[in-house]
Amino acid sequence: MRGSPVGKALILTAALAAGLIIAGGQVAVYASEQDDEDIKNAIIRYKTAIEANPNNPATRMKLGRMYLLSNDTAGAIAEFKAAIKLSPDNSEAHAGLARALVRKGDLENATVSLKNAVKLDPNNADLHYKLGQLLSRRQKLDEAIAEFRQAIKLYPDLGGAHRDLGAALGLKGDFDAQIFEEKKALELAPNDGDTFYYLGTAYISKGQPEEALKNLQRSVELDGRNIDARHLLGVAQAATGDLASAIKTEEAALEMDPGNQAIKQTLQKMRSKVGGKGR
């Protein structure tokens, strides 16, 4: 969902020694290598078990999950389909197939698989939530909103569902409802950078740049990699009259994503307002 509301909204250290950085990097490499080895060994074990008993859906599902972890999407799809053939009423197999199809980029069939999982396990809040996320990605907002609401009905403290429900409501132009849901999400997960970002988009869309500024600043503090939040922060800074800070923020966003045309255009407009003196 990240990035989707921006189009609407725009219508308007050297802290560590080098040795420590290198050491940390080596630890990460070792851990990754060990994980890869564990996954390979698990795949061998499950394939051997399937050769001995090809009609065990649980083993097929385990192998499918390992294939996903090893980025063998085709293998994962094959195993989840085999598990479904053996056990058609297993919601986890349908959900696993949906994950694999999403990885493949086949969102339409992934939706079908996830809907099958929901039918088999209708009281599973997480399945409704994931289906809502998938429908949101496909811009089927009314269906997504219904799934998010059902997830919240089943599990009111599911902060992500409140957050993503708010984002979907905002995309439909109901910014007051979006703000309500985002604030509820923050009660449940006070340090979620995406929630502050979505709040910022809502306040920008409502023409309240001061409120947007506070939330977008917090979003960037929590997640410095969110280019969209940084970009919109610059827009909010400009809207509150702090053009110098806005230009610096947009320059930083452009450094993170040099090919981003929206940022380039925004930065050009800001610089033109100060006679081209942006640096």
Secondary structure, DSSP 8 states (H G I E B T S, - for coil): -TTTTHHHHH---TTS-HHHHHHHHHHHHHHHHHHHHHHHHHHHHHHHHHHH-TT-HHHHHHHHHHHHHTT-HHHHHHHHHHHHHH-TT-HHHHHHHHHHHHHHT-HHHHHHHHHHHHHHSTT-HHHHHHHHHHHHHTT-HHHHHHHHHHHHHH-TT-HHHHHHHHHHHHHTT-HHHHHHHHHHHHHH-TT-HHHHHHHHHHHHHTT-HHHHHHHHHHHHHH-TT-HHHHHHHHHHHHHTT-HHHHHHHHHHHHHH-TT-HHHHHHHHHHHHHTTT---
